[in-house]
């Protein structure tokens, strides 16, 4: 597969997350317009408060070394982020069952800019040249690129009083880094290997409202950027730090004294879910060979171009939807990896012989879905029952796996869903996939 086709593949998978974020914002806008119209039509005394607010935030943070290797070459860690967010909230007068069950959460569209160019990386490197080990350590420190991200966020309240509010927030979106790994002037930047990135974020916040319409917010936030294994390197940028901001909340008085409680009007049900995924990945093993085991004069030494392999999955889950917002269950996962032949070649490169290989893997996983209107966040934690990918690949993986994704459901199509998942081993992306699912009520 040539470079142009690989770029199109990667852009397709990553763009799915960005489209999902925009779709969420657009859907919220439509729902808001309908809700405001209904509320104004029934209001006798005073108009309903605006459901729209905004916030401005500053976030000094530090890069995290997620493994021992990163600790060895991460020299400077400080970053700084600013963010602007547009918020929307359903109100108790809207008769929104999902909003009521979640305690009237805040739906957000945001943009954040991370100033990362103070982060420095420097790795001691060696390569083979004429049969001898040669020190090829770069004469400079590599930098992490500044990143701009667009995202959608879901913030659920944990506490609300007339003056105090506590919440947690989960973010998903797309980022762009102006710098990425290259062997010419950023060779030790093993954190970011692509310009276009997947963005995940999580935060805990405490807000003080001197008046209902305004608040001062402080908290702790975690931010992750990576390319979902669609290119190498892909250790990912992980930053954590405090945040401080100002928020405008014209809707706050309407929800501040509203109790956080579940509505009883939901019928529990059993579901049989089938999901088909088509994904892609690059191999960590290819990265290791080209970086650390090729002669320095080899044309593929320290390359930034890696072959993209197809990965397929089929999931069959039995789920109990015991609440409007939640469903949990267990599922059988079947995987087909076209890269199993390359795994054999990698083992032969290291003189590992006699291993068994198969493109098929089977896993048993615990599943949990969180629903909000037509959207769901899907999570899984599983163990491989069968997997034969050779010695080197098995050594770099774990016997268990995680999967997280975002899906949109079409009620008129029987709940059919489309979305994207990231499959990972101990938080390290294995592949990114587009997925189509179909639930069957039992």
C-alpha positions as CSV (number, residue, x, y, z in Angstrom):
1,X,0.0,0.0,0.0
2,X,1.5,3.3,-1.1
3,X,2.0,6.3,1.1
4,X,-1.0,8.2,-0.3
5,X,-3.4,5.3,0.4
6,X,-2.1,4.9,3.9
7,X,-2.6,8.6,4.5
8,X,-6.2,8.3,3.3
9,X,-6.8,5.3,5.6
10,X,-5.5,7.1,8.6
11,X,-7.4,10.3,7.9
12,X,-10.6,8.3,7.5
13,X,-10.3,6.6,10.9
14,X,-9.3,9.8,12.7
15,X,-11.9,12.0,11.0
16,X,-14.6,9.7,12.4
17,X,-13.9,11.0,15.9
18,X,-14.1,14.6,14.7
19,X,-17.3,14.1,12.8
20,X,-18.8,12.5,15.9
21,X,-18.0,15.5,18.0
22,X,-19.5,17.9,15.4
23,X,-22.5,15.6,15.1
24,X,-23.0,15.8,18.8
25,X,-22.9,19.6,18.8
26,X,-25.3,19.8,15.9
27,X,-27.7,17.4,17.5
28,X,-27.6,19.4,20.7
29,X,-28.4,22.6,18.8
30,X,-31.4,21.0,17.2
31,X,-32.7,19.6,20.5
32,X,-32.1,23.0,22.1
33,X,-34.1,24.9,19.5
34,X,-37.0,22.4,19.8
35,X,-36.9,22.6,23.6
36,X,-36.8,26.4,23.8
37,X,-39.8,26.5,21.4
38,X,-41.8,24.1,23.5
39,X,-41.0,25.9,26.7
40,X,-41.8,29.4,25.4
41,X,-45.1,28.1,24.1
42,X,-46.2,26.9,27.6
43,X,-44.6,29.6,29.7
44,X,-47.2,32.0,31.3
45,X,-45.1,34.2,33.5
46,X,-41.5,34.6,32.5
47,X,-39.3,33.3,29.7
48,X,-37.1,30.3,30.3
49,X,-33.4,31.0,31.1
50,X,-30.9,30.5,28.4
51,X,-29.5,27.0,28.1
52,X,-26.2,28.2,26.7
53,X,-23.2,29.2,28.6
54,X,-19.4,29.4,28.1
55,X,-16.1,29.1,30.0
56,X,-12.5,30.1,29.6
57,X,-9.8,27.9,31.2
58,X,-6.1,27.9,31.8
59,X,-4.3,24.6,32.5
60,X,-0.6,24.4,33.5
61,X,0.4,20.7,33.3
62,X,3.2,18.2,33.0
63,X,4.0,15.4,30.6
64,X,3.7,12.0,32.3
65,X,6.2,9.2,31.7
66,X,3.9,6.2,31.3
67,X,6.7,3.6,31.2
68,X,10.4,3.2,32.3
69,X,11.7,3.9,28.8
70,X,10.0,7.3,28.6
71,X,11.5,8.2,32.0
72,X,15.0,7.7,30.6
73,X,14.7,10.3,27.8
74,X,12.0,12.8,28.9
75,X,14.1,15.8,30.0
76,X,11.6,18.7,30.5
77,X,7.9,18.2,31.1
78,X,6.1,21.4,31.6
79,X,3.2,22.4,29.2
80,X,0.5,25.1,29.3
81,X,-3.0,24.9,27.8
82,X,-5.8,27.4,27.3
83,X,-9.4,26.4,26.3
84,X,-12.6,28.0,25.3
85,X,-15.9,26.1,25.7
86,X,-19.5,26.5,24.7
87,X,-21.9,24.8,27.1
88,X,-25.5,23.6,26.8
89,X,-27.8,22.3,29.5
90,X,-31.3,20.8,29.5
91,X,-33.6,22.1,32.2
92,X,-36.1,20.4,34.5
93,X,-39.0,22.0,32.6
94,X,-37.9,20.2,29.4
95,X,-39.1,16.8,30.6
96,X,-35.9,15.2,29.3
97,X,-35.6,11.7,30.9
98,X,-31.9,11.2,30.1
99,X,-31.0,14.6,31.4
100,X,-33.0,13.9,34.6
101,X,-31.3,10.6,35.2
102,X,-27.8,12.1,34.8
103,X,-28.7,15.0,37.1
104,X,-28.9,17.5,34.2
105,X,-25.4,17.3,32.7
106,X,-23.6,19.9,30.7
107,X,-22.9,19.1,27.0
108,X,-19.9,21.0,25.7
109,X,-18.2,21.9,22.4
110,X,-14.6,23.2,23.0
111,X,-11.3,24.2,21.5
112,X,-8.0,23.9,23.4
113,X,-4.5,25.0,22.5
114,X,-1.6,23.3,24.3
115,X,1.8,25.0,24.3
116,X,4.1,21.9,24.5
117,X,7.3,23.3,22.9
118,X,9.1,23.4,26.3
119,X,8.9,19.6,26.5
120,X,12.3,18.1,25.7
121,X,13.4,14.6,24.8
122,X,16.9,13.2,24.4
123,X,17.7,9.5,24.0
124,X,21.0,7.7,23.9
125,X,21.0,5.8,20.6
126,X,23.2,3.1,19.0
127,X,23.1,1.4,15.6
128,X,25.1,-1.1,13.7
129,X,27.6,0.1,11.1
130,X,30.1,-2.2,9.4
131,X,29.4,-4.9,12.0
132,X,30.1,-2.6,15.0
133,X,27.8,-0.8,17.5
134,X,28.0,3.0,16.8
135,X,26.8,5.8,19.0
136,X,24.3,7.8,16.8
137,X,22.9,10.0,19.6
138,X,21.4,13.1,18.2
139,X,23.3,16.3,18.9
140,X,20.1,18.2,19.9
141,X,17.1,17.8,22.1
142,X,13.8,16.9,20.4
143,X,10.7,18.9,21.1
144,X,7.0,18.1,21.5
145,X,4.8,20.1,19.1
146,X,2.1,22.6,20.1
147,X,-1.4,21.0,19.7
148,X,-4.8,22.4,18.9
149,X,-7.8,20.2,19.6
150,X,-11.6,20.4,18.9
151,X,-13.7,18.2,21.1
152,X,-17.1,17.4,22.6
153,X,-17.5,16.9,26.3
154,X,-20.0,15.4,28.8
155,X,-19.9,16.9,32.3
156,X,-22.0,15.1,35.0
157,X,-22.7,16.9,38.3
158,X,-21.8,15.1,41.6
159,X,-23.1,18.0,43.8
160,X,-25.1,21.1,43.3
161,X,-26.0,23.8,45.8
162,X,-26.9,27.5,45.3
163,X,-23.1,28.3,45.5
164,X,-21.2,25.1,44.9
165,X,-21.0,22.6,42.1
166,X,-18.8,19.5,41.7
167,X,-18.6,17.5,38.5
168,X,-16.5,15.1,36.4
169,X,-16.1,15.6,32.6
170,X,-15.1,13.3,29.8
171,X,-13.9,14.7,26.4
172,X,-13.3,13.2,23.0
173,X,-12.2,14.9,19.8
174,X,-9.5,15.5,17.2
175,X,-6.1,17.2,17.6
176,X,-3.4,18.6,15.3
177,X,0.2,18.8,16.3
178,X,2.5,21.1,14.3
179,X,5.5,18.8,15.0
180,X,5.8,15.0,14.9
181,X,8.6,12.5,14.9
182,X,11.1,12.7,12.0
183,X,14.7,11.5,11.7
184,X,16.1,14.9,10.7
185,X,15.3,17.3,13.6
186,X,12.9,15.5,16.0
187,X,14.3,12.0,16.2
188,X,13.7,11.5,19.9
189,X,10.1,12.6,19.8
190,X,8.7,9.1,20.3
191,X,5.5,10.5,21.8
192,X,3.8,11.8,18.7
193,X,4.2,10.2,15.2
194,X,1.5,11.9,13.2
195,X,0.1,15.5,12.8
196,X,-3.6,14.4,13.1
197,X,-4.4,12.9,16.5
198,X,-7.2,11.4,18.6
199,X,-7.9,13.4,21.7
200,X,-9.3,12.1,25.0
201,X,-9.6,14.1,28.2
202,X,-11.0,13.7,31.7
203,X,-11.4,16.1,34.6
204,X,-12.7,16.7,38.1
205,X,-13.9,20.2,38.9
206,X,-15.2,22.3,41.7
207,X,-17.1,25.6,40.9
208,X,-18.0,28.4,43.2
209,X,-20.9,30.6,42.2
210,X,-21.0,34.0,43.9
211,X,-24.1,34.6,41.8
212,X,-26.0,31.9,39.8
213,X,-24.9,33.3,36.4
214,X,-21.2,33.3,37.1
215,X,-18.7,30.9,38.6
216,X,-15.0,30.3,39.2
217,X,-13.9,26.8,38.4
218,X,-10.9,24.9,39.7
219,X,-9.9,21.3,39.2
220,X,-7.6,18.6,37.9
221,X,-7.4,17.5,34.2
222,X,-5.8,14.6,32.3
223,X,-5.2,15.0,28.5
224,X,-4.1,12.3,26.0
225,X,-3.2,12.7,22.4
226,X,-2.1,9.8,20.1
227,X,-2.8,8.4,16.6
228,X,-4.5,5.2,17.6
229,X,-1.7,3.0,16.2
230,X,-2.3,4.3,12.7
231,X,1.3,5.4,12.5
232,X,4.5,5.2,14.5
233,X,5.8,6.2,17.0
234,X,2.7,6.2,19.2
235,X,3.6,6.3,22.8
236,X,1.2,9.3,23.1
237,X,1.3,12.6,24.8
238,X,-0.1,12.3,28.3
239,X,-0.4,15.5,30.5
240,X,-1.9,16.1,33.9
241,X,-2.3,19.3,35.9
242,X,-4.6,21.8,37.6
243,X,-7.1,24.0,35.8
244,X,-8.6,27.3,36.7
245,X,-11.3,29.1,34.8
246,X,-14.4,31.4,34.7
247,X,-17.8,30.1,33.7
248,X,-21.0,31.8,32.6
249,X,-24.1,29.8,33.6
250,X,-27.4,31.6,33.0
251,X,-29.2,28.3,33.6
252,X,-27.6,27.5,36.9
253,X,-30.4,28.8,39.2
254,X,-32.9,26.5,37.5
255,X,-30.9,23.3,38.3
256,X,-29.0,24.2,41.5
257,X,-31.8,23.1,43.9
258,X,-33.0,20.3,41.7
259,X,-32.5,16.8,43.3
260,X,-30.2,14.3,41.6
261,X,-32.5,11.3,41.2
262,X,-33.6,8.7,38.7
263,X,-36.9,8.7,37.0
264,X,-38.7,5.4,37.5
265,X,-40.4,5.2,34.0
266,X,-37.9,2.8,32.4
267,X,-38.5,-0.8,31.5
268,X,-35.4,-3.0,31.9
269,X,-34.5,-5.3,29.1
270,X,-32.0,-7.9,27.8
271,X,-30.1,-7.2,24.6
272,X,-28.1,-9.3,22.2
273,X,-25.6,-7.0,20.4
274,X,-23.7,-7.9,17.3
275,X,-20.9,-5.5,16.2
276,X,-18.7,-5.7,13.1
277,X,-15.5,-3.7,13.0
278,X,-13.0,-2.9,10.2
279,X,-9.8,-1.4,11.5
280,X,-6.1,-0.6,10.7
281,X,-2.8,-0.6,12.6
282,X,0.9,-0.2,12.2
283,X,3.3,-2.6,14.1
284,X,5.3,-1.7,17.1
285,X,7.7,-4.5,16.0
286,X,8.4,-2.7,12.8
287,X,9.2,0.5,14.7
288,X,11.6,-1.4,17.0
289,X,13.5,-3.0,14.1
290,X,13.9,0.2,12.1
291,X,14.9,2.3,15.1
292,X,17.2,0.0,17.0
293,X,18.3,-3.0,14.9
294,X,19.1,-1.8,11.4
295,X,22.5,-0.6,10.2
296,X,22.8,3.2,10.3
297,X,23.3,3.2,6.5
298,X,20.2,1.1,5.8
299,X,17.6,3.2,3.8
300,X,14.9,2.1,6.4
301,X,16.9,3.1,9.4
302,X,14.9,5.5,11.7
303,X,12.1,5.7,9.0
304,X,8.9,7.7,9.6
305,X,6.9,5.6,7.1
306,X,5.3,2.3,8.2
307,X,3.0,-0.2,6.5
308,X,-0.6,-0.1,7.5
309,X,-2.3,-3.5,8.1
310,X,-6.0,-4.3,8.2
311,X,-7.7,-5.7,11.3
312,X,-11.2,-7.0,11.6
313,X,-13.4,-7.8,14.6
314,X,-16.8,-9.4,15.3
315,X,-18.5,-9.0,18.7
316,X,-21.4,-10.9,20.1
317,X,-22.6,-9.6,23.5
318,X,-25.4,-10.4,26.0
319,X,-26.3,-7.2,27.8
320,X,-28.7,-6.2,30.5
321,X,-29.9,-2.7,30.2
322,X,-30.9,-2.2,33.8
323,X,-31.2,1.6,33.7
324,X,-32.0,4.2,31.0
325,X,-28.4,5.3,31.0
326,X,-26.5,2.0,31.6
327,X,-26.2,-1.6,30.3
328,X,-23.7,-4.2,31.3
329,X,-22.9,-7.7,30.2
330,X,-20.4,-10.2,28.7
331,X,-19.3,-10.9,25.2
332,X,-17.3,-13.1,22.9
333,X,-14.9,-11.2,20.6
334,X,-13.4,-12.6,17.4
335,X,-10.4,-10.9,15.7
336,X,-8.7,-11.4,12.4
337,X,-5.3,-9.7,11.9
338,X,-3.8,-9.6,8.4
339,X,-0.4,-8.9,10.1
340,X,0.2,-12.4,11.4
341,X,2.5,-13.2,8.5
342,X,4.6,-10.2,9.3
343,X,4.8,-11.4,12.9
344,X,6.5,-14.6,11.6
345,X,9.0,-12.5,9.6
346,X,9.7,-10.4,12.7
347,X,10.4,-13.5,14.8
348,X,12.7,-14.9,12.1
349,X,14.6,-11.5,12.1
350,X,15.4,-12.2,15.8
351,X,16.1,-15.9,15.0
352,X,13.0,-17.1,16.9
353,X,11.9,-20.3,15.3
354,X,9.2,-22.9,16.0
355,X,6.5,-20.5,17.0
356,X,2.8,-21.0,16.0
357,X,0.9,-18.3,14.1
358,X,-2.7,-17.7,13.3
359,X,-4.6,-14.6,12.0
360,X,-7.5,-15.5,14.4
361,X,-7.8,-14.4,18.0
362,X,-10.7,-15.1,20.4
363,X,-11.4,-13.1,23.6
364,X,-14.0,-13.1,26.4
365,X,-14.8,-9.6,27.7
366,X,-16.9,-7.8,30.3
367,X,-18.9,-5.0,28.5
368,X,-20.4,-1.7,29.8
369,X,-22.4,0.9,27.7
370,X,-23.4,4.4,28.8
371,X,-26.3,6.0,26.9
372,X,-27.4,9.6,26.5
373,X,-30.2,9.9,24.0
374,X,-29.0,8.4,20.7
375,X,-25.3,8.3,21.8
376,X,-23.4,5.7,23.7
377,X,-19.9,5.3,25.1
378,X,-18.9,1.6,24.9
379,X,-16.2,0.0,27.1
380,X,-14.8,-3.5,27.4
381,X,-12.2,-5.4,29.3
382,X,-11.3,-8.9,28.1
383,X,-8.9,-11.8,28.2
384,X,-7.6,-13.7,25.1
385,X,-8.8,-17.3,25.1
386,X,-6.8,-18.0,21.9
387,X,-4.1,-15.9,20.3
388,X,-1.0,-17.0,18.3
389,X,0.9,-14.0,17.0
390,X,4.4,-15.2,17.7
391,X,7.1,-14.6,20.3
392,X,8.1,-11.0,19.7
393,X,4.5,-9.6,19.3
394,X,3.2,-11.6,22.3
395,X,6.1,-10.2,24.4
396,X,5.0,-6.6,23.7
397,X,1.3,-7.3,24.4
398,X,-0.7,-8.3,27.5
399,X,-2.9,-11.4,27.8
400,X,-5.8,-8.9,28.4
401,X,-7.1,-6.0,26.3
402,X,-9.3,-2.9,26.6
403,X,-11.6,-1.3,24.1
404,X,-13.4,2.1,24.2
405,X,-15.6,3.7,21.6
406,X,-18.3,6.2,20.8
407,X,-21.4,5.2,18.8
408,X,-24.5,6.9,17.3
409,X,-27.7,4.9,17.3
410,X,-30.5,5.3,14.6
411,X,-33.9,4.6,16.2
412,X,-35.6,4.4,12.9
413,X,-33.2,1.6,11.9
414,X,-34.0,-0.6,14.9
415,X,-31.2,1.0,17.0
416,X,-28.4,0.2,14.5
417,X,-25.3,2.1,15.5
418,X,-22.2,3.4,13.8
419,X,-19.0,4.6,15.5
420,X,-15.4,4.1,16.2
421,X,-13.4,2.1,18.7
422,X,-9.8,1.9,19.9
423,X,-8.5,-1.5,20.9
424,X,-5.6,-1.4,23.4
425,X,-3.2,-3.4,25.6
426,X,-2.6,-1.8,29.0
427,X,-3.6,1.6,27.6
428,X,-1.4,1.3,24.5
429,X,-3.4,1.4,21.3
430,X,-3.4,-1.8,19.3
431,X,-5.6,-0.7,16.4
432,X,-8.4,1.8,15.6
433,X,-11.6,0.6,13.9
434,X,-14.9,1.8,12.4
435,X,-17.8,-0.3,13.7
436,X,-21.4,-1.0,12.9
437,X,-23.6,-2.6,15.6
438,X,-27.1,-4.1,15.8
439,X,-29.0,-4.7,19.1
440,X,-31.7,-7.3,19.3
441,X,-34.1,-7.1,22.2
442,X,-34.6,-10.5,23.9
